[in-house]
């Protein structure tokens, strides 16, 4: 019986790990609208911290909305590497 309990315990742990990993994966793949997202959501993009997220917000408030996702590279400090890391997630 002890062996059976170990298998059940292991199965429960694996199930929990799969559920948590899946939730993180889905969250990481959420689309981010750079014309409406706040600093917190923009900071979820790869290679974008709070400082660059604030620059994105300030850019769209000053210049206007982004016309295309790749226009994010017009923001100071956001270059090709950041664009490449996030191009599947950024929308306008």
Secondary structure, 3 states (H helix, E strand, C coil): CHHHHHHHHHHHHHHHHHHHHHHHHHHHCCCEECCCCCHHHHCCCCCCCHHHHHHHHHHHHHHCCCCCHHHHHHCCCCCHHHHHHHCCCEEC
